[in-house]
Structures are given as structure tokens and as C-alpha cells.
Amino acid sequence: MTDRTALAEFLRTLRNRTTPESLGLVPHPGLRRVRGLRREELAQLAGLSVSYYVSLEQGRALHASADVLRAIARALKLDEFEENHLLDLGAVQAQRGKRRRRRTERLDPHLLELLHAIPDVPAFVHGPSLDILAWNRLGHALYAPHVDHDSVESPATRPNIARLVFRDPEARALYVDWHAKAEGLVGLLRDNAGKDPGNTALSDLIGELSVYSPEFAGLWTKHVVRPCSVLVVPLRHPHVGEMTVTQQALNSVSSPQQVLVVATVAPTSPSQHALRMLASLAAPLASSHALDRSVPRH
């Protein structure tokens, strides 16, 4: 997919999902042959010529200015995440064709220090393509005890959050509401792809999951954009049973594309008891190779 077709597809998705009624408009009389707004209606709302807007949707426009995209965002009443994604897609048109070569991602040493400083809180670090770059013993024990603890040490064996959720049955079983988790991950990947279109590892991952996971492919076509910051996640852990964690994603100041994810539980709750049980098991789980199984890759 090129930068212009990515922008065109997102515009079409936004327009098709928006009805005149949702914007307080009176629909034009007569039979409507589109599910959402007509191109003419959106162009009028955004103050654009119909021909120019059509060229945007067809991927023929060479450049869409930020002012034009903000006008479209206002017309469609987009939230801040969708508007930012629209601006990201427009901005990369000026850099089209600059596809970077794949580079090995190196963990920010300051994040690693922080990870080691919180041994009693499940935590891990991931990059923009959702490869897990490091985890502490509780983070490993909570999210992927069936994966080799040392797999994060090598780029060739690093587990990937999206692969785990969409292609690993044991990881999938961890989430009580798997669909909500899957939707959140797709929204995060869509947001990351808009910010970093030259990331070959990310584009390859999206292509792989689109081929091997029909569920991912279906969610990807919806163009949902939703970065994750704070989430309440119910889990069904294979060793300690059900628990609910509050998952917070903290961006690194020194390496903005790397994210520290921490999972906390409510004090004096059954979830805290379950986490304490998990902590007592974490050391043997981390060193056991009997539980090691590889994540499927294409």
C-alpha cells in the first residue's frame, strides 16, 4: 500500500461510516446509493471543491495540506486520535518512496534499568512493531509463561505481542475479553503505522497477520485508530486463575518509540492475592524450559 492509497482508504472509511443525521444534516431527498455521506456532502462541509476531494479519495492528489485535512476532520467530527492519524497519513506523502531498510531495534538502557528497578510489578518493553524487547520475571510470568524467558535477548527469537494475541492459542486464552484486546492492538498498530510508514518490520507484520489471521484482516479494514495508554484488562491466567490488571503504557523520553508497559492490581483485592501467588511461581517458571514453545511465524 502506498502513502496516497493509505490516505485515500482512510478517507473513504471515515465518510462511509458517517451519516448525514450524525452531523445534524437533513439528507438530500431521493434514493441514497451510499451507506454514509456523499462525497459532495463532505466536500461542502469541509469547504473544498468536489473535484479536489474526489482526487484525495482516489489517491490522485499529490499533496494534502494539514489545513485541508483539519477541515475534513472538523467536518466529520473526528476525535483527536483519528485527526492525528489523518494528519500523519497526509504528512508522509512528502516523504513517499523513502522506505527504510530493516534495522535491529536496540533496547534503551535507561528503560532496562527502570525495568530492573520494579521487580515486584509485571512489566515489559516493546517497540513500534510490538516486538517485546525486554521483560522482568513477573512480566514474563504474567503474559507469556509458555514462552522461553530468554527469547527477548535475540532479535531472531523475540516474541511479538500481536503474533501472540492473534496466532498463539495459549496467549489468546489469557484474555477474558479477547476481542477487546484484539481491537485495541489493531488500533495501536494502525496508529504506529501512520506515524512510522517506513518501518519495514511493522509493515511486514501487518502483511503477515492479514494473511494468516482472518480476524486481524477483518479488524484492519475498519481503520480504527486507538493508541493504548491505560486499560483495565481481565485475565484468566493458566497458573493462578482469574485476575484483573490495570495496564499502563509509558513512553520513553529518550527513546519515544519504545514503551514500558506495567500492570498493577487493586490493593487487598483477589487480583493482588493472585499476583502474589504468581510472584512465588515466577522464578521456576522463568527458568523452566519444559514450558518453552515457539510462537508461530510465517
C-alpha positions as a Markdown table, in Angstrom:
| # | Residue | x | y | z |
|---|---|---|---|---|
| 1 | Met | 0.0 | 0.0 | 0.0 |
| 2 | Thr | 1.4 | 3.4 | -0.9 |
| 3 | Asp | 1.1 | 6.6 | 1.2 |
| 4 | Arg | -1.6 | 8.1 | -1.1 |
| 5 | Thr | -3.7 | 4.9 | -1.1 |
| 6 | Ala | -3.5 | 4.7 | 2.7 |
| 7 | Leu | -4.8 | 8.2 | 3.0 |
| 8 | Ala | -7.5 | 7.5 | 0.4 |
| 9 | Glu | -8.7 | 4.3 | 2.1 |
| 10 | Phe | -8.9 | 6.1 | 5.5 |
| 11 | Leu | -10.9 | 8.9 | 4.0 |
| 12 | Arg | -13.3 | 6.5 | 2.3 |
| 13 | Thr | -13.8 | 4.6 | 5.6 |
| 14 | Leu | -14.5 | 7.7 | 7.5 |
| 15 | Arg | -17.0 | 9.0 | 5.0 |
| 16 | Asn | -18.8 | 5.7 | 4.7 |
| 17 | Arg | -19.3 | 5.3 | 8.4 |
| 18 | Thr | -20.7 | 8.8 | 8.8 |
| 19 | Thr | -24.4 | 9.5 | 8.2 |
| 20 | Pro | -25.9 | 13.0 | 7.5 |
| 21 | Glu | -28.1 | 12.6 | 10.6 |
| 22 | Ser | -25.0 | 12.1 | 12.8 |
| 23 | Leu | -23.8 | 15.5 | 11.7 |
| 24 | Gly | -27.1 | 17.2 | 12.2 |
| 25 | Leu | -27.8 | 17.4 | 8.4 |
| 26 | Val | -31.1 | 16.8 | 6.6 |
| 27 | Pro | -30.4 | 14.1 | 3.9 |
| 28 | His | -31.0 | 15.1 | 0.4 |
| 29 | Pro | -34.3 | 13.7 | -0.9 |
| 30 | Gly | -34.3 | 10.7 | -3.1 |
| 31 | Leu | -32.6 | 7.2 | -3.1 |
| 32 | Arg | -29.2 | 7.2 | -1.4 |
| 33 | Arg | -26.8 | 4.7 | -3.0 |
| 34 | Val | -24.0 | 5.1 | -0.4 |
| 35 | Arg | -24.0 | 4.0 | 3.2 |
| 36 | Gly | -22.6 | 7.2 | 4.6 |
| 37 | Leu | -22.1 | 10.7 | 3.4 |
| 38 | Arg | -21.9 | 11.5 | -0.3 |
| 39 | Arg | -18.5 | 13.0 | -1.5 |
| 40 | Glu | -20.4 | 16.2 | -2.4 |
| 41 | Glu | -21.8 | 16.5 | 1.1 |
| 42 | Leu | -18.4 | 16.1 | 2.8 |
| 43 | Ala | -16.7 | 18.4 | 0.3 |
| 44 | Gln | -19.3 | 21.1 | 1.1 |
| 45 | Leu | -19.0 | 20.6 | 4.9 |
| 46 | Ala | -15.2 | 20.9 | 4.7 |
| 47 | Gly | -15.2 | 23.9 | 2.3 |
| 48 | Leu | -13.5 | 22.0 | -0.5 |
| 49 | Ser | -14.2 | 21.7 | -4.2 |
| 50 | Val | -15.9 | 18.3 | -5.0 |
| 51 | Ser | -13.2 | 17.6 | -7.7 |
| 52 | Tyr | -10.4 | 18.1 | -5.2 |
| 53 | Tyr | -12.0 | 16.0 | -2.5 |
| 54 | Val | -12.6 | 13.2 | -5.1 |
| 55 | Ser | -8.9 | 13.3 | -6.1 |
| 56 | Leu | -8.0 | 12.8 | -2.4 |
| 57 | Glu | -10.2 | 9.7 | -2.1 |
| 58 | Gln | -8.9 | 8.3 | -5.4 |
| 59 | Gly | -5.3 | 8.8 | -4.4 |
| 60 | Arg | -4.6 | 11.2 | -7.2 |
| 61 | Ala | -3.8 | 14.3 | -5.2 |
| 62 | Leu | -0.1 | 14.8 | -4.9 |
| 63 | His | -0.3 | 16.6 | -1.6 |
| 64 | Ala | -2.9 | 17.2 | 1.1 |
| 65 | Ser | -2.1 | 20.1 | 3.3 |
| 66 | Ala | -2.6 | 20.0 | 7.1 |
| 67 | Asp | -5.3 | 22.7 | 6.8 |
| 68 | Val | -7.3 | 20.7 | 4.3 |
| 69 | Leu | -7.1 | 17.6 | 6.5 |
| 70 | Arg | -8.0 | 19.5 | 9.6 |
| 71 | Ala | -11.1 | 20.9 | 7.7 |
| 72 | Ile | -12.1 | 17.3 | 6.8 |
| 73 | Ala | -11.6 | 16.2 | 10.5 |
| 74 | Arg | -13.8 | 19.1 | 11.7 |
| 75 | Ala | -16.5 | 18.3 | 9.2 |
| 76 | Leu | -16.5 | 14.6 | 10.2 |
| 77 | Lys | -16.2 | 15.4 | 14.0 |
| 78 | Leu | -13.2 | 13.1 | 14.4 |
| 79 | Asp | -11.7 | 12.5 | 17.8 |
| 80 | Glu | -8.1 | 13.6 | 18.5 |
| 81 | Phe | -6.6 | 10.2 | 17.7 |
| 82 | Glu | -8.4 | 9.9 | 14.3 |
| 83 | Glu | -7.5 | 13.5 | 13.4 |
| 84 | Asn | -3.8 | 12.9 | 14.3 |
| 85 | His | -3.8 | 9.8 | 12.2 |
| 86 | Leu | -5.3 | 11.6 | 9.3 |
| 87 | Leu | -2.5 | 14.3 | 9.6 |
| 88 | Asp | 0.1 | 11.6 | 9.9 |
| 89 | Leu | -1.0 | 10.0 | 6.7 |
| 90 | Gly | -1.0 | 13.4 | 4.9 |
| 91 | Ala | 2.4 | 14.3 | 6.2 |
| 92 | Val | 4.1 | 11.2 | 4.9 |
| 93 | Gln | 3.1 | 11.9 | 1.3 |
| 94 | Ala | 6.0 | 14.4 | 1.2 |
| 95 | Gln | 8.4 | 11.6 | 2.1 |
| 96 | Arg | 6.8 | 8.9 | -0.2 |
| 97 | Gly | 9.3 | 6.4 | -1.6 |
| 98 | Lys | 11.7 | 6.7 | 1.4 |
| 99 | Arg | 11.2 | 3.2 | 2.6 |
| 100 | Arg | 13.8 | 2.5 | 5.3 |
| 101 | Arg | 15.8 | -0.7 | 5.4 |
| 102 | Arg | 15.1 | -3.0 | 8.3 |
| 103 | Arg | 17.2 | -2.2 | 11.4 |
| 104 | Thr | 17.7 | -4.2 | 14.5 |
| 105 | Glu | 16.0 | -2.4 | 17.4 |
| 106 | Arg | 18.2 | -1.8 | 20.4 |
| 107 | Leu | 16.7 | -1.5 | 23.8 |
| 108 | Asp | 17.1 | 1.8 | 25.6 |
| 109 | Pro | 19.5 | 1.0 | 28.5 |
| 110 | His | 17.6 | 3.5 | 30.7 |
| 111 | Leu | 14.4 | 1.6 | 30.2 |
| 112 | Leu | 16.2 | -1.6 | 31.1 |
| 113 | Glu | 17.4 | 0.0 | 34.3 |
| 114 | Leu | 13.8 | 1.0 | 35.1 |
| 115 | Leu | 12.6 | -2.5 | 34.4 |
| 116 | His | 15.1 | -4.0 | 36.8 |
| 117 | Ala | 14.1 | -1.4 | 39.4 |
| 118 | Ile | 10.5 | -2.6 | 39.6 |
| 119 | Pro | 10.8 | -6.4 | 40.2 |
| 120 | Asp | 7.5 | -6.6 | 42.1 |
| 121 | Val | 5.4 | -5.1 | 39.2 |
| 122 | Pro | 4.8 | -7.1 | 36.0 |
| 123 | Ala | 6.4 | -5.1 | 33.2 |
| 124 | Phe | 7.9 | -5.3 | 29.7 |
| 125 | Val | 9.2 | -3.0 | 27.0 |
| 126 | His | 8.1 | -3.1 | 23.4 |
| 127 | Gly | 8.9 | -1.2 | 20.2 |
| 128 | Pro | 6.7 | 0.3 | 17.5 |
| 129 | Ser | 6.2 | -3.1 | 15.7 |
| 130 | Leu | 5.3 | -4.6 | 19.1 |
| 131 | Asp | 8.3 | -6.9 | 19.5 |
| 132 | Ile | 9.0 | -7.4 | 23.2 |
| 133 | Leu | 12.5 | -6.1 | 23.8 |
| 134 | Ala | 12.7 | -7.0 | 27.5 |
| 135 | Trp | 10.6 | -8.1 | 30.4 |
| 136 | Asn | 11.1 | -8.7 | 34.1 |
| 137 | Arg | 10.4 | -12.0 | 35.7 |
| 138 | Leu | 6.8 | -11.1 | 36.6 |
| 139 | Gly | 6.0 | -9.6 | 33.2 |
| 140 | His | 7.1 | -12.8 | 31.6 |
| 141 | Ala | 5.2 | -15.0 | 34.1 |
| 142 | Leu | 2.0 | -12.9 | 33.7 |
| 143 | Tyr | 1.8 | -12.5 | 29.9 |
| 144 | Ala | 3.7 | -15.4 | 28.4 |
| 145 | Pro | 4.9 | -18.1 | 30.8 |
| 146 | His | 4.9 | -20.7 | 28.0 |
| 147 | Val | 7.5 | -18.7 | 26.0 |
| 148 | Asp | 11.2 | -19.0 | 26.8 |
| 149 | His | 12.1 | -16.3 | 29.2 |
| 150 | Asp | 15.4 | -15.6 | 27.4 |
| 151 | Ser | 13.8 | -15.3 | 23.9 |
| 152 | Val | 13.8 | -11.5 | 24.3 |
| 153 | Glu | 17.6 | -11.4 | 24.2 |
| 154 | Ser | 17.8 | -12.1 | 20.5 |
| 155 | Pro | 16.1 | -10.2 | 17.6 |
| 156 | Ala | 15.5 | -13.5 | 15.9 |
| 157 | Thr | 13.5 | -15.0 | 18.7 |
| 158 | Arg | 11.8 | -12.0 | 20.3 |
| 159 | Pro | 8.1 | -12.6 | 20.9 |
| 160 | Asn | 5.7 | -10.1 | 19.3 |
| 161 | Ile | 2.6 | -9.0 | 21.2 |
| 162 | Ala | 0.4 | -9.1 | 18.1 |
| 163 | Arg | 1.6 | -12.5 | 17.0 |
| 164 | Leu | 1.0 | -13.9 | 20.5 |
| 165 | Val | -2.6 | -12.5 | 20.6 |
| 166 | Phe | -3.6 | -13.4 | 17.0 |
| 167 | Arg | -1.6 | -16.6 | 16.4 |
| 168 | Asp | -0.8 | -18.3 | 19.7 |
| 169 | Pro | -3.7 | -20.2 | 21.3 |
| 170 | Glu | -2.2 | -20.1 | 24.8 |
| 171 | Ala | -1.7 | -16.4 | 24.7 |
| 172 | Arg | -5.2 | -15.9 | 23.3 |
| 173 | Ala | -6.7 | -17.9 | 26.2 |
| 174 | Leu | -5.1 | -15.5 | 28.7 |
| 175 | Tyr | -7.6 | -12.7 | 27.8 |
| 176 | Val | -11.1 | -13.0 | 29.1 |
| 177 | Asp | -12.3 | -10.4 | 26.5 |
| 178 | Trp | -10.1 | -11.4 | 23.6 |
| 179 | His | -12.0 | -9.4 | 21.1 |
| 180 | Ala | -11.4 | -6.2 | 23.1 |
| 181 | Lys | -7.7 | -6.9 | 23.3 |
| 182 | Ala | -7.5 | -7.7 | 19.6 |
| 183 | Glu | -9.3 | -4.5 | 18.7 |
| 184 | Gly | -7.0 | -2.5 | 20.9 |
| 185 | Leu | -3.9 | -4.0 | 19.3 |
| 186 | Val | -5.1 | -3.3 | 15.8 |
| 187 | Gly | -5.9 | 0.3 | 16.8 |
| 188 | Leu | -2.4 | 0.7 | 18.2 |
| 189 | Leu | -0.8 | -0.9 | 15.1 |
| 190 | Arg | -2.8 | 1.4 | 12.8 |
| 191 | Asp | -1.6 | 4.4 | 14.9 |
| 192 | Asn | 2.0 | 3.3 | 14.8 |
| 193 | Ala | 1.8 | 2.6 | 11.0 |
| 194 | Gly | 0.6 | 6.2 | 10.4 |
| 195 | Lys | 3.4 | 7.7 | 12.4 |
| 196 | Asp | 6.2 | 5.5 | 11.0 |
| 197 | Pro | 5.2 | 4.4 | 7.5 |
| 198 | Gly | 8.8 | 3.5 | 6.6 |
| 199 | Asn | 9.1 | 0.8 | 9.3 |
| 200 | Thr | 9.5 | -2.4 | 7.3 |
| 201 | Ala | 9.2 | -4.6 | 10.4 |
| 202 | Leu | 5.8 | -3.1 | 11.1 |
| 203 | Ser | 4.6 | -3.3 | 7.6 |
| 204 | Asp | 5.8 | -6.9 | 7.3 |
| 205 | Leu | 4.0 | -7.8 | 10.5 |
| 206 | Ile | 0.7 | -6.3 | 9.3 |
| 207 | Gly | 1.0 | -8.1 | 6.0 |
| 208 | Glu | 1.7 | -11.4 | 7.8 |
| 209 | Leu | -1.2 | -11.1 | 10.1 |
| 210 | Ser | -3.5 | -10.0 | 7.3 |
| 211 | Val | -2.7 | -13.3 | 5.5 |
| 212 | Tyr | -2.6 | -15.7 | 8.4 |
| 213 | Ser | -5.3 | -14.3 | 10.7 |
| 214 | Pro | -8.8 | -13.6 | 9.2 |
| 215 | Glu | -9.8 | -11.9 | 12.4 |
| 216 | Phe | -6.9 | -9.5 | 12.2 |
| 217 | Ala | -7.7 | -8.8 | 8.5 |
| 218 | Gly | -11.3 | -8.0 | 9.3 |
| 219 | Leu | -10.4 | -5.6 | 12.1 |
| 220 | Trp | -7.7 | -3.9 | 10.0 |
| 221 | Thr | -10.2 | -3.0 | 7.3 |
| 222 | Lys | -12.2 | -1.0 | 9.8 |
| 223 | His | -9.4 | 1.6 | 10.1 |
| 224 | Val | -9.8 | 2.0 | 13.9 |
| 225 | Val | -7.1 | 4.2 | 15.4 |
| 226 | Arg | -6.6 | 4.0 | 19.1 |
| 227 | Pro | -3.2 | 4.3 | 20.9 |
| 228 | Cys | -3.2 | 2.5 | 24.2 |
| 229 | Ser | -2.4 | 4.4 | 27.4 |
| 230 | Val | -4.4 | 2.9 | 30.3 |
| 231 | Leu | -6.5 | -0.2 | 30.1 |
| 232 | Val | -8.3 | -2.4 | 32.6 |
| 233 | Val | -7.7 | -6.0 | 31.4 |
| 234 | Pro | -9.4 | -9.1 | 32.9 |
| 235 | Leu | -7.1 | -12.1 | 32.6 |
| 236 | Arg | -7.6 | -15.9 | 33.0 |
| 237 | His | -4.1 | -17.0 | 33.9 |
| 238 | Pro | -3.2 | -20.7 | 33.5 |
| 239 | His | -1.4 | -20.9 | 36.8 |
| 240 | Val | -3.2 | -18.5 | 39.2 |
| 241 | Gly | -6.7 | -18.2 | 37.8 |
| 242 | Glu | -8.7 | -15.0 | 37.1 |
| 243 | Met | -7.3 | -11.6 | 37.9 |
| 244 | Thr | -7.8 | -8.0 | 36.7 |
| 245 | Val | -4.8 | -5.8 | 36.0 |
| 246 | Thr | -4.6 | -2.1 | 35.1 |
| 247 | Gln | -2.2 | -1.9 | 32.2 |
| 248 | Gln | -0.4 | 1.4 | 31.7 |
| 249 | Ala | 1.8 | 2.2 | 28.7 |
| 250 | Leu | 4.5 | 4.8 | 29.4 |
| 251 | Asn | 6.5 | 6.3 | 26.5 |
| 252 | Ser | 10.3 | 6.7 | 27.0 |
| 253 | Val | 11.5 | 10.3 | 26.8 |
| 254 | Ser | 14.9 | 9.3 | 25.4 |
| 255 | Ser | 13.5 | 6.7 | 23.0 |
| 256 | Pro | 9.9 | 7.8 | 22.2 |
| 257 | Gln | 9.1 | 4.7 | 20.1 |
| 258 | Gln | 9.9 | 2.3 | 22.9 |
| 259 | Val | 7.1 | 1.8 | 25.5 |
| 260 | Leu | 7.3 | 0.5 | 29.1 |
| 261 | Val | 4.1 | -1.4 | 29.9 |
| 262 | Val | 3.3 | -2.0 | 33.6 |
| 263 | Ala | 0.5 | -4.0 | 35.2 |
| 264 | Thr | -0.9 | -3.1 | 38.6 |
| 265 | Val | -3.7 | -4.6 | 40.7 |
| 266 | Ala | -6.0 | -3.1 | 43.3 |
| 267 | Pro | -4.7 | -3.3 | 46.9 |
| 268 | Thr | -6.2 | -6.1 | 49.1 |
| 269 | Ser | -8.1 | -7.5 | 46.1 |
| 270 | Pro | -8.3 | -11.1 | 44.9 |
| 271 | Ser | -6.1 | -10.0 | 42.0 |
| 272 | Gln | -3.4 | -8.9 | 44.4 |
| 273 | His | -3.5 | -12.3 | 46.0 |
| 274 | Ala | -3.3 | -13.9 | 42.6 |
| 275 | Leu | -0.3 | -11.7 | 41.7 |
| 276 | Arg | 1.5 | -12.7 | 44.9 |
| 277 | Met | 0.9 | -16.3 | 44.1 |
| 278 | Leu | 2.3 | -15.7 | 40.6 |
| 279 | Ala | 5.4 | -14.0 | 42.1 |
| 280 | Ser | 6.1 | -17.1 | 44.1 |
| 281 | Leu | 6.0 | -19.1 | 41.0 |
| 282 | Ala | 7.8 | -16.7 | 38.7 |
| 283 | Ala | 11.4 | -17.8 | 39.3 |
| 284 | Pro | 10.8 | -21.5 | 38.5 |
| 285 | Leu | 8.6 | -20.6 | 35.5 |
| 286 | Ala | 11.3 | -18.3 | 34.1 |
| 287 | Ser | 14.0 | -21.0 | 34.3 |
| 288 | Ser | 11.8 | -23.9 | 33.1 |
| 289 | His | 12.5 | -24.9 | 29.5 |
| 290 | Ala | 9.8 | -27.5 | 29.7 |
| 291 | Leu | 7.2 | -24.8 | 29.1 |
| 292 | Asp | 9.1 | -23.3 | 26.2 |
| 293 | Arg | 7.2 | -23.3 | 22.9 |
| 294 | Ser | 7.9 | -21.1 | 19.9 |
| 295 | Val | 5.4 | -18.5 | 18.6 |
| 296 | Pro | 4.2 | -19.4 | 15.1 |
| 297 | Arg | 5.8 | -17.3 | 12.3 |
| 298 | His | 5.3 | -17.3 | 8.6 |
